[in-house]
Amino acid sequence: MKTIQYKGSENLRLDVFLSDQIQDISRSQLQRMIKDGDILVNQEMKKANYRLSENDVITVIMPLEKDNEVVAIDLKIEVIYEDQWLAVVNKPAGIVVYPGAGREDVSLVAALMGMNMQLSQPEDKDMRDGIVHRLDKDTSGLMVIAKDDKTHHLLSDMLRKREIKRKYYTIVSGELEHDFGTIDAPVGRDEHNRTKMTVIGSGKDAITYFKVIKRFEDFTFLECELTSGRTHQIRVHMRYIKHPVLGDVIYGYKNDYDLKQQLLQSYYLEFEHPQTKKLMEFKLDVREDFKKLMSEWS
């Protein structure tokens, strides 16, 4: 995170001033960051054409660093599938996908580098080497990894067009009344806590479909499917309907079960292979900590 105090008196546009102050980020990318709420003025969202006043305080949540700053580590990741263009891996809970500035050295990308897996290296600053989509640090499960730039762009385009099907297992607090449901609520950064996301009118469109698999006295085992992929989407949406993910230390209730991570698993992935056009389908079994808890409740 970078904080800049505006000392000038020329009432410069926000994006113009920042493009001079932060020269390793393009003006168009800065404009996207402003729109997404990653750049604030006096802790408030502004438009790119906002005219700065003397002593305005600008807060910038910096984008992640590039892959050449990631150091390979010795950590074995389960590879579900691999060919010359892509791989599908099972990310464990407890590690980030990609380290940000000053953050953990232990990451999925660092582990894949340590396994000598070839990763794409796109020039687009909005893309991370090999990473087509993300999972939260404490979410486990299936991820597709691109091994060359063309495949990376094709997969990213498929993701944008919602042609990659992703389903999750989760256990939430409380008993959901309906067997099926749709949560259609925009997700954006919390204006009071920039490290959190929330349902907010200025956020990005986000839709989560859920299906009840099994009900317990105080909890519900669900399958969730995303059409969008906003940061913390399932966790925020479940909190929004007052059924937060069990073990979620940010959006959840008190952790009475001494859980090591939140009960959220990306268990299903389906897409058309961007090179061979073959239908690819992958499915994981329910995680052991899910099974252990549900056996105690049964």
Backbone bond lengths (Angstrom), bond angles and torsions (degrees), N, CA, C in turn:
res aa  C-N    CA-C-N  psi(-1)  N-CA   C-N-CA  omega(-1)  CA-C   N-CA-C  phi
1 M - - - 1.459 - - 1.523 108.73 -
2 K 1.332 117.11 137.48 1.465 122.28 -179.32 1.529 108.36 -121.97
3 T 1.326 116.97 135.66 1.466 121.93 177.26 1.521 108.89 -117.82
4 I 1.329 116.29 129.05 1.463 122.29 -177.71 1.529 108.35 -128.39
5 Q 1.333 116.91 130.32 1.466 120.52 174.91 1.524 108.55 -101.19
6 Y 1.335 115.52 128.06 1.466 120.58 -177.96 1.527 109.00 -80.60
7 K 1.327 116.40 119.36 1.464 121.57 -176.96 1.527 112.38 -103.27
8 G 1.324 117.08 -7.39 1.453 120.40 -175.18 1.516 113.55 -77.24
9 S 1.312 115.76 172.88 1.469 121.67 178.03 1.523 111.49 -125.70
10 E 1.357 116.88 10.85 1.465 120.21 -174.62 1.521 113.34 -88.67
11 N 1.348 117.86 -2.48 1.473 121.68 -178.48 1.522 111.66 54.54
12 L 1.338 115.84 50.46 1.461 121.00 178.73 1.522 110.89 -66.89
13 R 1.349 115.53 153.98 1.464 120.23 171.49 1.527 109.20 -63.79
14 L 1.319 115.70 146.30 1.458 120.99 -179.26 1.519 111.65 -57.62
15 D 1.355 117.77 -49.02 1.466 120.14 -176.74 1.525 111.99 -68.02
16 V 1.344 117.07 -34.12 1.467 120.58 179.30 1.528 110.18 -66.83
17 F 1.318 116.53 -45.35 1.467 120.93 179.47 1.521 111.43 -61.68
18 L 1.338 116.66 -45.23 1.463 120.11 -177.07 1.523 112.33 -69.26
19 S 1.322 117.72 -33.28 1.467 119.45 179.48 1.523 111.03 -65.08
20 D 1.324 117.07 -25.00 1.464 121.06 175.47 1.525 111.00 -82.89
21 Q 1.336 117.02 -33.89 1.463 121.77 -177.07 1.527 112.74 -80.08
22 I 1.337 116.84 -34.22 1.471 121.45 -176.58 1.523 107.54 -121.13
23 Q 1.304 117.24 87.73 1.455 121.23 -168.39 1.525 114.28 -82.38
24 D 1.350 117.31 -10.51 1.466 118.60 179.41 1.526 112.28 -91.31
25 I 1.339 117.10 5.16 1.465 121.69 175.04 1.518 107.85 -121.91
26 S 1.333 117.41 129.18 1.460 121.19 -177.19 1.531 110.67 -66.66
27 R 1.325 115.53 158.04 1.472 119.73 179.47 1.524 111.32 -63.51
28 S 1.332 116.73 -37.99 1.468 119.44 179.31 1.524 111.02 -64.77
29 Q 1.348 116.46 -37.65 1.461 119.56 177.77 1.523 110.53 -68.77
30 L 1.330 117.22 -39.30 1.464 120.27 176.00 1.525 110.80 -60.04
31 Q 1.326 116.65 -40.29 1.467 120.28 178.90 1.525 111.30 -63.34
32 R 1.347 116.70 -38.40 1.466 119.84 176.26 1.526 110.73 -65.82
33 M 1.324 116.33 -40.74 1.466 120.44 179.34 1.525 111.17 -63.65
34 I 1.325 116.70 -38.73 1.470 120.82 176.69 1.523 110.12 -63.16
35 K 1.324 116.33 -45.16 1.462 121.31 -179.70 1.522 111.51 -64.16
36 D 1.337 117.11 -36.08 1.470 121.80 -177.83 1.526 113.03 -81.40
37 G 1.338 116.98 -4.83 1.457 119.25 -179.74 1.509 114.33 85.51
38 D 1.335 117.27 13.71 1.460 120.75 178.12 1.525 111.88 -85.51
39 I 1.333 116.05 -6.15 1.462 121.86 174.86 1.526 107.79 -128.92
40 L 1.325 116.37 124.86 1.466 122.14 -177.61 1.523 109.86 -122.05
41 V 1.320 115.67 152.57 1.458 121.67 171.75 1.522 107.20 -118.13
42 N 1.321 115.96 118.41 1.470 121.07 -176.61 1.523 111.02 53.76
43 Q 1.355 114.53 40.19 1.472 123.61 178.09 1.531 113.13 65.12
44 E 1.333 116.98 21.56 1.460 121.58 177.24 1.526 109.71 -125.51
45 M 1.346 116.00 147.23 1.457 120.65 175.28 1.530 109.84 -72.85
46 K 1.315 115.98 136.28 1.460 122.29 177.16 1.524 109.16 -130.98
47 K 1.321 116.52 167.91 1.459 121.10 175.05 1.529 109.32 -87.22
48 A 1.337 115.01 162.27 1.467 119.97 -177.54 1.524 111.84 -61.13
49 N 1.350 117.19 -29.29 1.467 120.59 -177.79 1.531 113.13 -90.52
50 Y 1.333 116.04 10.45 1.472 120.23 176.89 1.526 109.88 -58.98
51 R 1.338 116.09 134.15 1.461 121.48 179.77 1.530 110.04 -90.96
52 L 1.310 115.61 120.62 1.457 121.36 -176.00 1.524 111.79 -72.50
53 S 1.332 115.41 146.28 1.456 122.96 173.52 1.523 109.16 -113.47
54 E 1.317 116.36 156.21 1.461 120.59 -179.09 1.526 110.79 -56.77
55 N 1.333 115.42 135.33 1.469 124.71 179.61 1.527 114.07 75.51
56 D 1.325 118.77 7.57 1.468 120.03 169.55 1.530 108.56 -58.73
57 V 1.335 116.84 139.13 1.464 121.80 178.51 1.526 108.74 -106.82
58 I 1.321 115.87 119.63 1.466 122.16 -177.17 1.523 108.52 -104.21
59 T 1.322 116.11 126.63 1.462 121.87 177.47 1.517 108.59 -109.82
60 V 1.334 116.71 126.60 1.467 122.16 -177.86 1.523 108.89 -120.51
61 I 1.342 116.46 119.02 1.461 120.95 172.01 1.514 106.49 -85.46
62 M 1.333 116.42 107.52 1.453 121.40 -170.40 1.519 111.41 -71.42
63 P 1.353 117.42 142.94 1.466 120.49 174.98 1.518 110.59 -66.29
64 L 1.336 116.48 163.07 1.462 121.64 -178.26 1.520 111.83 -64.46
65 E 1.308 116.30 150.77 1.451 122.20 178.50 1.528 110.90 -71.74
66 K 1.322 116.15 160.38 1.459 120.64 -177.79 1.525 111.42 -77.91
67 D 1.330 115.08 163.63 1.455 121.75 -171.97 1.519 114.81 -63.02
68 N 1.359 117.85 -26.33 1.455 117.69 -177.45 1.526 111.85 -67.16
69 E 1.337 117.95 -6.27 1.452 122.00 176.94 1.524 111.36 -100.10
70 V 1.326 117.52 1.03 1.461 121.74 177.85 1.528 108.63 -90.46
71 V 1.322 116.11 132.93 1.463 121.71 179.81 1.524 108.79 -102.42
72 A 1.327 116.62 128.93 1.467 121.45 -179.74 1.523 110.64 -60.68
73 I 1.338 115.77 142.75 1.463 121.10 177.70 1.527 109.52 -127.58
74 D 1.314 115.46 161.21 1.465 121.49 179.93 1.530 108.87 -93.29
75 L 1.319 116.33 87.99 1.462 122.39 178.66 1.524 107.44 -144.76
76 K 1.318 117.16 116.49 1.453 121.13 -176.61 1.527 110.92 -79.38
77 I 1.311 115.26 128.67 1.462 123.27 177.06 1.524 108.24 -110.27
78 E 1.321 117.16 136.03 1.464 120.61 179.08 1.531 109.99 -68.57
79 V 1.320 115.71 122.39 1.467 121.55 177.20 1.526 107.92 -99.53
80 I 1.314 116.43 116.04 1.463 122.15 -177.87 1.522 110.88 -81.19
81 Y 1.335 115.84 -36.71 1.473 121.76 -177.89 1.526 107.98 -154.82
82 E 1.333 115.77 147.38 1.460 119.49 177.19 1.518 110.03 -155.69
83 D 1.337 116.02 137.34 1.461 121.82 170.11 1.525 107.44 -140.23
84 Q 1.324 117.81 -166.22 1.460 119.74 -173.86 1.525 113.09 -72.94
85 W 1.348 117.55 -16.28 1.457 121.33 -175.22 1.529 114.41 -105.30
86 L 1.324 116.35 -32.50 1.465 119.02 -173.86 1.528 110.86 -154.72
87 A 1.312 114.41 168.70 1.465 121.13 174.50 1.522 108.38 -139.94
88 V 1.319 116.07 154.31 1.462 122.17 171.83 1.520 106.77 -119.35
89 V 1.332 116.21 123.62 1.462 120.75 -175.76 1.522 110.41 -121.91
90 N 1.321 114.69 161.74 1.461 122.07 176.89 1.524 107.76 -106.48
91 K 1.323 116.41 97.97 1.468 120.73 -178.76 1.530 110.20 -71.83
92 P 1.326 118.04 128.40 1.467 119.40 176.22 1.525 111.03 -76.30
93 A 1.320 116.66 154.06 1.460 120.55 172.29 1.521 109.08 -69.11
94 G 1.328 116.40 150.02 1.459 120.43 175.29 1.507 115.52 101.23
95 I 1.336 118.29 -4.64 1.466 120.26 175.68 1.523 108.87 -127.14
96 V 1.337 115.54 144.92 1.457 120.10 176.49 1.530 109.18 -75.94
97 V 1.317 116.31 159.26 1.466 120.28 176.21 1.517 110.07 -72.66
98 Y 1.330 115.88 -43.87 1.464 121.11 -176.40 1.526 108.24 -144.90
99 P 1.325 118.83 131.71 1.470 119.63 -176.98 1.518 111.61 -76.96
100 G 1.321 116.31 138.22 1.451 120.97 172.73 1.518 110.02 -92.79
101 A 1.322 115.05 179.83 1.466 119.93 -179.16 1.522 110.25 -60.06
102 G 1.327 115.92 125.09 1.455 120.98 177.62 1.513 114.56 73.52
103 R 1.340 117.00 11.95 1.464 119.64 -177.76 1.523 110.59 -102.93
104 E 1.342 114.60 -168.38 1.463 120.27 -173.08 1.527 113.33 -59.48
105 D 1.339 114.74 142.40 1.457 120.62 172.93 1.527 110.66 -78.42
106 V 1.334 116.61 -25.11 1.463 120.95 -179.33 1.522 108.57 -81.27
107 S 1.311 116.19 112.14 1.463 121.19 -178.61 1.522 109.52 -145.91
108 L 1.314 115.77 162.91 1.459 120.64 177.95 1.524 110.78 -60.87
109 V 1.327 116.98 -45.23 1.463 120.38 -178.90 1.525 110.84 -61.67
110 A 1.336 117.31 -43.60 1.469 120.27 178.94 1.524 111.10 -61.84
111 A 1.340 116.21 -38.04 1.468 120.00 178.59 1.522 111.10 -67.64
112 L 1.334 117.65 -42.55 1.467 120.96 179.01 1.526 110.85 -64.72
113 M 1.331 116.13 -37.22 1.468 119.54 175.16 1.525 110.39 -63.01
114 G 1.333 116.76 -39.82 1.456 120.86 178.28 1.514 113.10 -66.19
115 M 1.341 116.47 -22.73 1.465 121.78 176.86 1.527 111.19 -90.31
116 N 1.349 115.95 5.03 1.472 122.62 -179.96 1.522 112.55 61.50
117 M 1.332 116.81 31.39 1.458 119.34 175.10 1.524 109.27 -78.38
118 Q 1.316 116.30 132.62 1.456 120.94 175.60 1.523 108.72 -67.63
119 L 1.336 117.53 133.52 1.460 122.64 179.40 1.522 109.73 -125.18
120 S 1.315 116.03 144.60 1.458 119.65 174.88 1.525 109.32 -61.53
121 Q 1.327 115.97 156.60 1.462 120.90 178.30 1.525 109.16 -134.77
122 P 1.332 117.23 68.61 1.470 120.51 -176.70 1.521 111.58 -66.43
123 E 1.325 116.25 145.30 1.463 120.97 179.88 1.524 111.64 -78.06
124 D 1.328 117.39 -22.17 1.460 121.95 179.63 1.531 109.52 -60.85
125 K 1.333 116.89 123.34 1.467 120.66 -177.33 1.523 112.46 -67.25
126 D 1.331 117.21 -18.25 1.461 120.08 178.62 1.523 111.68 -80.08
127 M 1.328 117.76 -8.36 1.462 121.82 -178.68 1.525 110.30 -108.07
128 R 1.323 116.27 146.05 1.458 122.99 176.84 1.519 108.95 -107.02
129 D 1.309 116.85 147.16 1.462 121.34 -177.34 1.525 111.13 -55.40
130 G 1.326 115.60 117.21 1.460 122.10 176.59 1.511 115.29 82.42
131 I 1.327 118.47 -20.77 1.459 122.03 -169.08 1.525 111.41 -92.27
132 V 1.327 115.52 114.46 1.464 121.99 179.35 1.523 110.44 -92.43
133 H 1.323 117.16 -39.64 1.468 122.37 177.63 1.517 107.80 -144.93
134 R 1.321 117.05 170.21 1.460 120.87 -171.74 1.520 112.24 -122.19
135 L 1.318 114.74 161.40 1.457 123.09 166.49 1.526 107.22 -129.62
136 D 1.324 116.87 147.05 1.458 120.83 176.69 1.524 110.32 -61.37
137 K 1.318 116.23 159.99 1.465 121.73 -179.13 1.526 111.71 -52.59
138 D 1.326 117.41 -46.27 1.462 120.53 -174.69 1.525 113.40 -96.26
139 T 1.329 117.00 15.97 1.466 122.24 172.33 1.525 108.11 -104.71
140 S 1.315 116.62 135.42 1.464 120.83 179.00 1.521 109.64 -106.71
141 G 1.337 115.58 168.68 1.450 118.83 169.02 1.509 116.36 128.46
142 L 1.323 114.50 -164.03 1.458 123.23 -168.87 1.524 112.63 -74.85
143 M 1.334 114.36 134.90 1.458 122.08 173.44 1.520 108.75 -139.91
144 V 1.330 116.14 142.48 1.458 120.39 175.01 1.529 108.06 -96.12
145 I 1.329 116.02 135.51 1.463 123.28 -177.57 1.524 108.76 -117.43
146 A 1.334 116.93 129.82 1.464 121.24 178.26 1.525 110.28 -89.09
147 K 1.337 116.31 138.34 1.465 120.53 -177.20 1.525 113.01 -106.73
148 D 1.334 117.67 -8.46 1.458 120.56 174.40 1.523 108.34 -144.92
149 D 1.334 116.06 162.22 1.459 120.47 -172.21 1.530 112.95 -66.03
150 K 1.333 117.47 -40.09 1.461 119.80 -179.51 1.525 110.57 -62.38
151 T 1.324 116.58 -46.31 1.460 120.44 179.12 1.522 110.71 -63.05
152 H 1.327 116.80 -38.16 1.463 121.02 178.59 1.528 110.52 -59.54
153 H 1.318 116.63 -47.83 1.470 120.22 -179.55 1.528 111.18 -65.49
154 L 1.323 117.27 -39.08 1.468 120.35 178.87 1.528 110.75 -64.43
155 L 1.318 116.85 -44.83 1.465 120.57 179.15 1.527 111.33 -65.66
156 S 1.324 116.83 -40.26 1.464 120.44 178.70 1.519 110.95 -63.29
157 D 1.322 116.05 -38.44 1.464 120.51 177.39 1.528 110.65 -66.47
158 M 1.325 116.98 -40.27 1.467 121.02 176.45 1.530 110.75 -62.55
159 L 1.321 116.03 -40.34 1.466 120.13 179.00 1.524 110.26 -64.13
160 R 1.322 116.33 -42.77 1.463 120.96 179.44 1.526 111.35 -62.94
161 K 1.346 115.84 -36.64 1.467 120.79 179.33 1.532 112.48 -84.35
162 R 1.322 116.31 3.41 1.469 123.03 178.18 1.529 111.82 63.22
163 E 1.336 114.63 40.73 1.460 120.98 179.29 1.533 112.39 -100.75
164 I 1.321 116.72 4.04 1.464 121.36 174.60 1.522 107.55 -110.41
165 K 1.317 116.12 117.66 1.469 120.41 -177.05 1.524 109.20 -89.01
166 R 1.334 116.14 128.45 1.463 122.15 -179.24 1.525 109.34 -129.47
167 K 1.325 115.52 127.56 1.460 120.42 177.82 1.527 109.73 -125.66
168 Y 1.315 114.76 149.04 1.463 121.37 -175.68 1.525 110.47 -128.69
169 Y 1.327 115.46 148.47 1.458 122.01 165.05 1.524 107.90 -96.95
170 T 1.321 116.57 141.64 1.454 120.29 172.54 1.521 109.46 -152.96
171 I 1.315 115.80 154.93 1.460 121.78 170.53 1.518 106.86 -117.14
172 V 1.340 116.21 127.10 1.459 121.19 -176.01 1.523 110.71 -117.36
173 S 1.312 115.45 160.01 1.458 121.31 178.37 1.527 110.41 -72.91
174 G 1.327 116.62 141.21 1.453 121.58 176.73 1.516 113.23 83.58
175 E 1.319 115.91 167.80 1.461 122.65 178.78 1.524 109.77 -101.81
176 L 1.327 116.80 118.54 1.459 120.33 177.16 1.520 110.02 -72.57
177 E 1.313 115.66 137.44 1.463 121.00 -175.54 1.524 111.94 -72.43
178 H 1.332 117.00 -41.45 1.464 121.40 -173.67 1.528 110.89 -99.87
179 D 1.339 116.01 147.86 1.462 121.29 -179.96 1.521 112.45 -72.91
180 F 1.334 116.28 -29.52 1.462 122.02 179.64 1.528 108.08 -133.12
181 G 1.321 116.28 155.40 1.454 118.74 177.10 1.511 112.42 -168.07
182 T 1.327 115.37 163.55 1.458 123.16 177.11 1.519 108.63 -128.82
183 I 1.312 116.00 129.47 1.462 121.22 174.54 1.523 106.91 -108.78
184 D 1.315 116.37 111.48 1.466 122.75 -178.55 1.525 107.21 -116.81
185 A 1.326 116.23 94.17 1.462 121.02 -174.94 1.521 109.25 -150.72
186 P 1.344 118.13 128.36 1.468 121.03 -176.85 1.521 112.13 -65.80
187 V 1.323 115.26 141.78 1.465 121.63 -177.96 1.529 109.60 -116.96
188 G 1.323 115.60 132.06 1.460 121.23 177.12 1.512 110.22 -150.59
189 R 1.320 116.43 -178.48 1.464 120.03 -179.14 1.529 110.75 -71.17
190 D 1.326 114.83 141.25 1.457 121.64 176.51 1.527 108.34 -68.64
191 E 1.335 117.54 124.20 1.458 121.05 -176.46 1.527 112.46 -67.71
192 H 1.334 117.12 -18.09 1.462 120.91 -178.11 1.533 112.42 -99.20
193 N 1.323 116.46 -17.92 1.468 121.41 179.37 1.517 107.55 -146.52
194 R 1.326 116.91 101.30 1.458 121.43 -170.06 1.521 113.12 -71.48
195 T 1.337 117.83 -10.30 1.465 119.63 176.53 1.524 111.59 -84.75
196 K 1.328 117.08 -9.63 1.460 121.72 -177.91 1.526 110.83 -109.74
197 M 1.323 115.28 156.87 1.456 122.18 172.66 1.526 108.18 -107.90
198 T 1.330 116.44 161.40 1.459 120.21 179.84 1.521 109.46 -156.72
199 V 1.325 117.03 166.59 1.457 121.19 170.86 1.522 106.88 -78.02
200 I 1.329 115.77 121.06 1.461 121.15 -174.57 1.522 108.87 -150.09
201 G 1.323 116.33 141.14 1.461 120.99 -175.67 1.508 114.33 -58.22
202 S 1.336 117.10 -31.07 1.464 121.11 -178.87 1.524 112.63 -85.38
203 G 1.343 117.22 1.62 1.461 121.05 -178.13 1.516 113.40 -77.43
204 K 1.326 115.44 -177.15 1.463 121.96 179.22 1.527 110.10 -89.23
205 D 1.337 115.28 148.01 1.461 120.16 178.56 1.523 110.19 -54.38
206 A 1.321 116.83 136.95 1.466 121.32 -179.36 1.524 109.21 -149.15
207 I 1.328 116.06 128.07 1.465 121.55 179.85 1.522 108.99 -127.75
208 T 1.321 116.00 128.75 1.462 122.89 175.57 1.520 108.76 -123.73
209 Y 1.332 116.24 126.56 1.468 121.24 173.52 1.525 107.93 -99.59
210 F 1.330 116.84 139.24 1.459 118.62 176.88 1.522 111.16 -131.17
211 K 1.323 114.95 152.32 1.467 122.70 177.87 1.520 108.02 -137.20
212 V 1.331 116.60 130.05 1.458 120.75 178.75 1.526 109.41 -75.14
213 I 1.326 116.44 126.87 1.463 121.78 174.87 1.525 110.14 -94.42
214 K 1.350 115.55 -44.82 1.467 119.05 179.46 1.521 109.59 -156.99
215 R 1.331 115.66 140.65 1.461 121.56 176.91 1.522 110.40 -104.07
216 F 1.338 115.30 142.42 1.455 122.56 172.00 1.525 107.01 -120.88
217 E 1.315 116.80 -179.60 1.468 119.37 -173.67 1.526 112.65 -60.24
218 D 1.313 116.89 -43.14 1.468 120.43 -176.93 1.523 113.54 -124.58
219 F 1.340 117.31 7.47 1.455 120.96 -174.80 1.524 110.20 -142.79
220 T 1.337 116.04 162.51 1.460 120.98 178.25 1.526 109.38 -136.50
221 F 1.327 115.71 132.04 1.465 122.92 176.01 1.518 107.13 -91.89
222 L 1.333 116.62 121.68 1.459 122.58 -172.58 1.520 112.87 -123.31
223 E 1.331 113.94 156.32 1.461 122.00 161.42 1.521 106.73 -109.01
224 C 1.332 116.67 131.52 1.464 121.92 177.16 1.526 109.41 -119.68
225 E 1.315 115.44 142.58 1.466 120.87 176.74 1.521 109.00 -127.56
226 L 1.327 115.60 135.06 1.456 121.68 -179.45 1.518 111.18 -103.17
227 T 1.335 116.53 139.83 1.459 119.79 166.07 1.527 109.17 -101.78
228 S 1.323 116.25 -28.58 1.463 121.80 172.03 1.524 107.12 -110.52
229 G 1.303 116.96 175.06 1.462 119.33 -178.90 1.512 111.46 -140.47
230 R 1.321 116.59 61.06 1.463 120.62 -179.41 1.532 110.99 -75.42
231 T 1.310 115.71 155.89 1.461 120.71 178.59 1.527 110.60 -56.57
232 H 1.334 116.59 127.52 1.475 123.63 177.86 1.534 112.83 60.68
233 Q 1.349 117.97 23.51 1.466 120.10 -168.68 1.525 114.13 -54.66
234 I 1.340 117.75 -54.47 1.467 119.73 -177.61 1.526 110.00 -61.35
235 R 1.305 117.13 -43.41 1.464 121.27 -178.61 1.525 111.21 -62.09
236 V 1.327 116.85 -43.60 1.470 121.11 179.50 1.528 110.76 -67.75
237 H 1.332 117.04 -44.37 1.461 120.42 -179.33 1.523 111.80 -64.38
238 M 1.330 117.14 -39.95 1.463 119.28 179.30 1.532 111.28 -67.68
239 R 1.312 116.77 -37.40 1.466 120.02 174.48 1.532 109.93 -64.04
240 Y 1.318 116.24 -38.89 1.470 122.36 -177.82 1.524 111.67 -60.53
241 I 1.356 116.46 -36.99 1.469 119.32 179.06 1.533 111.34 -94.20
242 K 1.345 114.93 13.68 1.478 122.07 174.75 1.529 113.22 66.32
243 H 1.331 115.89 32.23 1.464 122.28 173.21 1.531 108.47 -134.71
244 P 1.341 117.55 67.51 1.472 119.88 -174.03 1.523 112.88 -66.64
245 V 1.328 114.44 156.80 1.462 121.89 178.31 1.527 109.39 -63.55
246 L 1.314 115.99 134.34 1.462 121.18 179.71 1.530 109.70 -66.69
247 G 1.319 116.22 133.27 1.458 121.08 179.75 1.514 114.60 85.99
248 D 1.338 117.94 1.13 1.461 121.62 179.78 1.530 108.76 -79.79
249 V 1.329 116.62 108.99 1.464 120.45 -174.32 1.525 112.48 -76.78
250 I 1.333 118.10 -14.63 1.463 121.23 -179.11 1.526 111.33 -95.23
251 Y 1.317 117.29 -47.88 1.461 120.98 -174.50 1.529 113.36 -108.91
252 G 1.322 117.32 -5.17 1.455 120.65 -172.70 1.510 114.05 -94.29
253 Y 1.319 114.60 -175.56 1.454 122.40 176.05 1.530 109.20 -91.86
254 K 1.316 116.81 -175.21 1.462 121.96 179.88 1.526 110.60 -57.36
255 N 1.328 115.66 135.61 1.468 121.84 -179.15 1.527 109.58 -85.89
256 D 1.331 116.13 96.57 1.465 120.99 -178.05 1.525 112.80 -89.47
257 Y 1.317 117.96 -2.18 1.464 120.86 -174.55 1.523 112.67 -112.94
258 D 1.345 116.66 10.38 1.462 121.35 178.27 1.527 111.08 51.62
259 L 1.343 115.52 45.68 1.462 120.88 -178.60 1.523 110.26 -74.45
260 K 1.317 115.97 141.27 1.463 121.30 -179.00 1.531 111.41 -81.97
261 Q 1.327 117.19 -24.59 1.452 121.67 176.45 1.520 108.82 -154.10
262 Q 1.328 115.33 165.73 1.462 119.65 179.96 1.530 109.95 -66.76
263 L 1.317 116.17 151.11 1.463 121.26 -177.78 1.526 109.51 -88.03
264 L 1.315 114.44 78.43 1.462 122.08 -179.60 1.522 107.95 -144.85
265 Q 1.336 116.42 121.39 1.465 122.16 -174.18 1.524 109.98 -135.48
266 S 1.322 116.03 125.06 1.466 121.58 172.52 1.527 107.39 -78.97
267 Y 1.337 116.12 100.28 1.470 118.47 -169.83 1.523 113.75 -103.85
268 Y 1.344 118.64 -13.49 1.470 120.43 -173.42 1.521 109.89 -137.77
269 L 1.337 114.93 135.44 1.456 121.87 179.84 1.523 108.24 -141.11
270 E 1.328 116.12 130.12 1.470 120.41 -179.76 1.529 109.38 -142.04
271 F 1.332 116.13 132.02 1.457 120.51 178.50 1.522 109.50 -163.39
272 E 1.311 116.01 161.00 1.462 121.38 173.22 1.525 107.99 -84.48
273 H 1.329 116.19 127.05 1.471 119.68 -179.68 1.532 108.89 -57.71
274 P 1.333 118.53 124.68 1.467 120.58 -174.68 1.524 114.39 -65.74
275 Q 1.331 118.28 -18.88 1.458 121.23 -179.42 1.529 112.44 -104.04
276 T 1.321 117.81 -46.37 1.472 121.10 -176.29 1.520 113.09 -91.67
277 K 1.344 116.77 -15.55 1.477 123.95 -177.63 1.528 112.81 67.47
278 K 1.315 117.13 12.00 1.461 121.36 177.15 1.529 109.75 -79.16
279 L 1.341 116.91 142.15 1.457 120.86 176.14 1.525 109.24 -71.08
280 M 1.319 116.50 123.60 1.455 122.65 -179.83 1.529 108.35 -108.10
281 E 1.321 116.28 129.58 1.464 120.82 -178.33 1.528 109.08 -138.79
282 F 1.334 116.23 128.44 1.460 121.66 -177.49 1.523 109.18 -133.94
283 K 1.336 115.39 141.73 1.462 120.22 -177.82 1.520 109.83 -145.69
284 L 1.334 116.29 133.75 1.458 122.46 177.09 1.523 110.16 -104.52
285 D 1.317 115.56 152.40 1.460 120.93 172.68 1.531 108.90 -72.52
286 V 1.319 115.80 159.47 1.460 120.68 177.98 1.527 109.76 -60.14
287 R 1.317 116.35 137.50 1.454 122.01 -177.43 1.530 111.14 -61.10
288 E 1.336 116.75 150.66 1.464 121.50 -174.86 1.525 112.91 -63.58
289 D 1.343 117.85 -35.98 1.465 118.43 -179.68 1.525 111.47 -69.04
290 F 1.350 117.17 -30.35 1.465 120.91 171.86 1.530 109.08 -60.52
291 K 1.342 114.81 -51.66 1.469 120.67 -175.77 1.526 111.35 -59.79
292 K 1.327 116.18 -42.76 1.465 120.76 -177.50 1.526 110.61 -61.44
293 L 1.318 116.63 -47.65 1.460 119.85 -179.56 1.520 111.68 -64.04
294 M 1.330 116.26 -45.27 1.465 119.20 -177.16 1.522 111.78 -66.38
295 S 1.332 116.96 -31.32 1.469 119.13 176.90 1.526 110.43 -68.61
296 E 1.330 117.23 -33.21 1.465 121.07 177.35 1.524 111.42 -69.04
297 W 1.329 116.53 -31.59 1.466 120.31 -178.18 1.520 112.75 -84.07
298 S 1.322 117.39 -20.16 1.474 120.49 -174.58 1.535 111.50 -76.02
